[in-house]
Amino acid sequence: MCWAATSWVVRGLALAACACSSGGGAEGGPASASGNTGGNGAAGTAAEPAAGGTTAADGSGEGAPASTPEGQDPNALGNVTPVETPASPSPGCGQKAALSSGEQSIEVGGVTRTYVLDVPAGYDGTAPQPLVFAFHGATTSGEFFRSRFYGNLLSTMADAAILVHPDALGDPTAWDNTADVPFFDAMLEQLSAELCVDSERVFATGHSSGGFFTNTLGCQRGDVLRAIAPVSAGGPFRFGGAGCTGEVAVWLAHAENDETVAFQNGVDSRDRWLEANGCSTEVAPVQPAPCVEYSGCDAGLPVRWCVYQDGHNWPEFGPEGIWSFFSGL
C-alpha cells in the first residue's frame, strides 16, 4: 500500500515503492516459480529463517543486548580490523581511458542497456579505483538515483570511486534477475577492460527493487563483489536449494515504519548475512547513527545494520554510511 506524498521528490520514491510491492506483495515475496518477481527483483522461496541474530522485544530487530555500553569502540568487537588486501589492477590500468563520465550503453543479449558513469576528477588510469554500482528503485532511473534528491552517492564518492548508476528495463522499470545479472556481468567486464578498476574493491548498493537485486548479486556474485549495501529490501532468496558464491561484507538499512517492503524482510536479510559471515548477536554503535555493527564476524566480513524511521524513503545518512563502510574494507 502506498502512502500520500507531499512533494514531487517524495512522490517519486513512493511510486517506486508501489511498483516494488506489485511484483511480489509488500513482503517482497516471489510472484512465481520462474525466479522473477517483477518489481522486487527477488526469486525463490520465502526468506530464510533467522539464524545469526535475535530481534529485540521492542521489534527493532537490532538484537543488541541491554548491557552493550553506549558508544562502545567497535574495534573492541574483534570483527572490524581491516584485512589488508592489496589493490588488484584490472586490465584497463595503464591504458588511455576508453570511457568518460556520462551516459554509456552496452549490448547485452541483443538489448541495448544504459548506465550513467562518473569517473573521479583527476583520474589518470594508473591508480586502481574502487568501483561502486548503484541500483535504483522501481519506476525510477539511474539518473534520478544519481541525483542529490534521491541516492546522492556523489556527495561522498565523487572523487573517491568510479560510480555507476545503471538503468533497469520495463514499464515501469524494475530489476529482474534473469535479465540483469548478465547486465551486471557485462558492465563489470567492460569497465574493468576500459578503466583502471581495483578488482578487489567492487561494491554494489541499491534501494527497494534495487536493494533486492543487490542482495541477489551478493549471493550470486560474491566472488567478484567485496561488499554490498541493500536498503529497504529483502533476500537473497534461494531457488531450488542453490547456494551462494563467494563472500561479501554487508551494510543494511531498513525503516521500521516501511509500509511497502515490510521491516521483517530487512531483518531476515540481516540474519541471513549474519549466519553466512559467522557473526554473533553482540553489537556496538557505529557512525553514522543509528547504525550498529555485529561482533565475531569472520575476518574481513563485517555486518552493519541501520534501523531508521522514514517509511520507504532512502535514508539521508545512506551516502555517508555506505561509503564509510565500503572505503574501510
QUILIN-V463579 format. One record per pair of residues at least 4 apart in sequence whose ideal C-beta (glycine too) atoms are under 8 Angstrom apart, sorted by the first residue. I is the first residue (numbers start at 0). J is the second residue. Records with the same first field share a line. If there is no record, write none. Layout:
I->J / J
This chain:
0->20 / 25 / 258 / 259
1->13 / 14 / 16 / 17 / 20 / 258 / 259
2->13 / 258 / 310
4->9 / 10 / 13
5->9
6->10
7->11
8->12 / 148 / 149
9->13 / 312
10->14
11->15 / 138 / 139 / 143 / 148 / 149
12->16 / 136 / 139 / 149 / 311 / 312 / 313
13->17 / 311
14->18 / 138 / 139 / 171
15->19 / 135 / 136 / 137 / 138 / 139 / 206 / 207 / 208 / 311
16->20 / 136 / 137 / 207 / 259 / 260 / 311
17->21 / 138 / 259
18->22 / 37 / 38 / 137 / 138 / 171 / 172 / 173 / 208
19->27 / 38 / 39 / 136 / 137 / 173 / 207 / 208 / 211 / 259 / 260
20->24 / 25 / 38 / 39 / 259 / 260
21->37 / 38
22->30 / 36 / 37 / 38 / 39 / 40 / 137 / 173 / 208
23->27 / 28 / 29 / 30 / 36 / 37 / 38 / 39 / 41
24->28
25->258 / 259 / 260 / 261
26->233 / 260 / 261 / 263 / 264
27->36 / 39 / 41 / 46 / 211 / 232 / 233 / 234 / 260 / 261 / 264
28->36 / 41 / 45 / 46
29->34 / 36 / 41 / 42 / 43 / 44 / 45 / 236
30->35 / 36 / 37
31->35 / 36
33->42
34->42 / 43 / 176 / 177 / 238
35->42 / 175 / 176 / 177
36->40 / 41 / 42 / 211
37->169 / 173 / 175
38->137 / 171 / 173 / 208
39->137 / 173 / 207 / 208 / 211 / 232 / 233 / 260
40->173 / 174 / 175 / 176 / 179 / 208 / 209 / 211 / 212 / 215 / 234
41->176 / 211 / 214 / 215 / 233 / 234 / 235 / 236
42->176 / 215 / 236 / 238
43->236 / 237 / 238 / 239
44->236 / 237 / 238
45->236
46->233 / 234 / 236 / 263 / 264 / 267 / 268 / 271
47->237 / 267 / 270 / 271
48->267 / 270
49->53 / 54 / 266 / 267 / 270
50->270 / 271 / 273 / 274
51->269 / 270 / 271 / 272 / 273 / 274 / 275 / 276 / 277 / 278 / 280 / 293
52->62 / 269 / 270 / 273 / 278 / 280 / 293
53->62 / 280
54->58 / 59 / 60 / 62 / 266
55->59 / 60 / 61 / 62 / 63
58->255 / 262
59->255 / 306
60->253 / 255 / 262 / 263 / 265 / 266 / 269 / 304 / 306
61->282 / 291 / 304 / 306
62->280 / 282 / 293
63->67 / 281 / 282 / 291
64->280 / 281 / 282
67->71 / 281 / 282 / 283
68->283
69->284
70->284
71->75 / 76 / 283 / 284
72->283
73->79 / 283 / 284 / 285 / 292
74->79 / 80
75->283
76->281 / 283 / 292 / 293 / 294 / 295
77->294 / 295
78->278 / 292 / 293 / 294 / 295 / 296 / 297 / 298 / 300 / 301
79->292 / 301 / 327
80->298
81->299 / 327 / 328
82->298 / 299 / 328
84->199 / 200 / 299 / 328
85->199
86->127 / 197 / 199 / 200
87->127 / 197 / 198 / 199
88->92 / 93 / 127 / 195 / 196 / 197 / 198
89->127 / 190 / 191 / 192 / 194 / 195 / 196 / 197 / 198
90->191 / 192
91->96 / 97 / 124 / 190 / 191 / 192 / 193 / 194 / 195 / 196
92->124 / 125 / 127 / 195 / 196
93->124 / 125 / 195
94->124 / 193 / 195
95->124
96->118 / 122 / 124 / 193 / 194 / 195
97->193 / 194
98->103 / 116 / 118 / 189 / 190 / 193 / 194
99->116 / 118
100->116 / 117 / 118
101->115 / 116
102->113 / 114 / 115 / 116 / 142
103->113 / 114 / 115 / 116
104->111 / 112 / 113 / 114
105->111 / 112 / 113 / 114 / 182 / 185 / 186 / 189
106->110 / 111 / 112 / 185
107->112 / 178 / 181 / 182 / 185
108->178 / 181
110->168 / 178
112->165 / 166 / 168 / 182 / 185 / 186
113->141 / 165 / 166
114->141 / 163 / 164 / 165 / 166 / 186
115->141 / 142 / 145 / 163 / 164 / 166
116->161 / 162 / 163 / 190
117->145 / 153 / 157 / 161 / 162 / 163 / 164
118->122 / 161 / 194
119->128 / 157 / 158 / 159 / 160 / 161
120->157 / 158
121->158
122->128 / 161 / 194 / 195
124->194 / 195
125->195
126->195
127->195 / 196 / 197 / 198 / 200
128->160 / 161 / 194 / 195 / 196 / 197
129->159 / 160 / 161 / 197 / 200 / 201 / 202 / 325 / 326
130->160 / 161 / 163 / 187 / 190 / 191 / 196 / 197 / 200 / 201 / 202
131->152 / 156 / 160 / 161 / 162 / 163 / 202 / 203 / 204 / 325
132->163 / 165 / 183 / 186 / 201 / 202 / 203 / 204 / 216
133->141 / 144 / 145 / 150 / 152 / 162 / 163 / 164 / 165 / 203 / 204 / 205 / 209
134->144 / 165 / 167 / 174 / 203 / 204 / 205 / 206 / 208 / 209 / 210 / 212 / 213
135->139 / 140 / 141 / 143 / 144 / 149 / 150 / 164 / 166 / 167 / 172 / 205 / 206 / 208 / 209
136->144 / 205 / 206 / 207 / 208 / 209 / 210 / 231 / 313
137->167 / 171 / 172 / 173 / 174 / 207 / 208
138->171 / 172 / 173
139->143 / 144 / 149 / 172
140->144 / 166 / 172
141->145 / 164 / 165 / 166
142->146 / 164 / 166
143->148 / 149
144->149 / 150 / 164 / 206 / 209
145->149 / 150 / 152 / 153 / 162 / 164
146->150 / 151
147->151 / 153 / 154
149->206 / 313
150->164 / 206 / 313 / 317 / 318
151->317 / 318
152->156 / 162 / 204 / 317 / 318 / 321 / 322
153->157 / 162
154->318
155->159 / 318 / 319 / 321 / 322 / 323
156->160 / 162 / 318 / 322
157->162
159->322 / 326
160->202 / 322 / 325
161->190 / 194 / 196
163->186 / 190
165->182 / 183 / 186
166->172
167->172 / 173 / 174 / 175 / 179 / 208 / 209
168->172 / 175 / 178 / 179
169->173 / 175
173->208
174->179 / 205 / 208 / 209 / 211 / 212
175->179
176->180 / 212 / 215
178->182
179->183 / 212
180->184 / 215 / 216 / 219 / 220
181->185
182->186
183->187 / 203 / 216 / 220
184->188 / 220
185->189
186->190
187->191 / 201 / 223
188->192
189->193
190->194 / 196
191->196 / 198
196->201
197->201
198->223
199->225
200->225 / 325 / 328
201->223 / 224 / 225
202->224 / 225 / 226 / 227 / 228 / 325
203->213 / 216 / 217 / 224 / 227 / 228
204->209 / 210 / 213 / 227 / 228 / 229 / 230 / 321
205->209 / 210 / 211 / 212 / 213 / 228 / 229 / 230 / 232
206->210 / 230 / 231 / 232 / 313
207->211 / 230 / 231 / 232 / 259 / 260 / 311
208->212 / 232
209->213 / 232
210->214 / 229 / 230 / 231 / 232 / 233 / 260
211->215 / 229 / 232 / 233 / 234
212->216
213->217 / 227 / 228 / 229 / 232
214->218 / 227 / 229 / 232 / 233 / 234 / 235 / 268
215->219 / 234 / 235 / 236
216->220 / 224 / 227
217->221 / 224 / 227 / 229 / 235 / 243 / 247 / 249 / 272
218->234 / 235 / 237 / 243 / 244
219->235 / 243 / 244
220->224 / 244 / 245
221->243 / 244 / 245 / 246 / 247
222->244 / 245
223->245
224->245 / 247
225->247 / 248 / 325 / 328
226->247 / 248 / 249 / 250 / 324 / 325 / 328
227->247 / 248 / 249 / 250
228->249 / 250 / 251 / 252 / 320 / 321 / 324 / 325
229->234 / 249 / 251 / 268
230->251 / 252 / 253 / 313 / 314 / 317
231->252 / 253 / 254 / 257 / 259 / 260 / 265 / 311 / 313
232->253 / 260 / 264 / 265 / 268
233->260 / 264 / 265 / 267 / 268
234->264 / 268
235->243 / 268 / 271
237->241 / 242 / 243
243->275
246->275 / 276 / 297 / 300
247->300
248->276 / 299 / 300 / 301 / 302 / 324 / 328
249->272 / 276 / 300 / 301 / 302 / 303
250->290 / 302 / 303 / 305 / 320 / 321 / 324 / 325
251->265 / 268 / 269 / 272 / 302 / 303 / 304 / 305
252->265 / 290 / 304 / 305 / 306 / 307 / 314 / 317 / 320
253->257 / 260 / 262 / 264 / 265 / 266 / 268 / 305 / 306 / 307
254->262 / 306 / 307 / 308 / 309 / 310 / 311 / 312 / 314
255->262 / 306 / 307 / 308
256->262 / 308 / 309 / 310
257->261 / 262 / 265 / 310 / 311
258->310 / 311
259->310 / 311
260->264 / 265 / 311
262->266
263->267
264->268
265->269
266->270
267->271
268->272
269->273 / 302 / 304
270->274
271->275
272->276 / 278 / 302
273->278 / 280 / 293 / 296 / 302
274->278
276->296 / 297 / 300 / 301 / 302
277->295 / 296 / 297 / 300
278->293 / 294 / 295 / 296 / 297 / 302
279->293 / 294 / 295 / 296
280->293
281->293 / 294 / 295
282->291 / 292 / 293 / 294 / 304
283->291 / 292 / 294
284->288 / 289 / 290 / 291
285->290 / 291 / 292 / 303
286->290 / 319 / 320 / 323
287->316 / 319 / 320 / 323
288->316
289->305 / 306 / 307
290->303 / 304 / 305 / 316 / 320
291->303 / 304 / 305
292->301 / 302 / 303 / 304
293->301 / 302 / 303 / 304
296->300 / 301 / 302
299->328
301->324
303->320 / 324
305->314 / 316 / 320
307->314 / 316
309->314 / 315
313->317
314->320
316->320
317->321
318->322
319->323
320->324
321->325
322->326
323->327
324->328
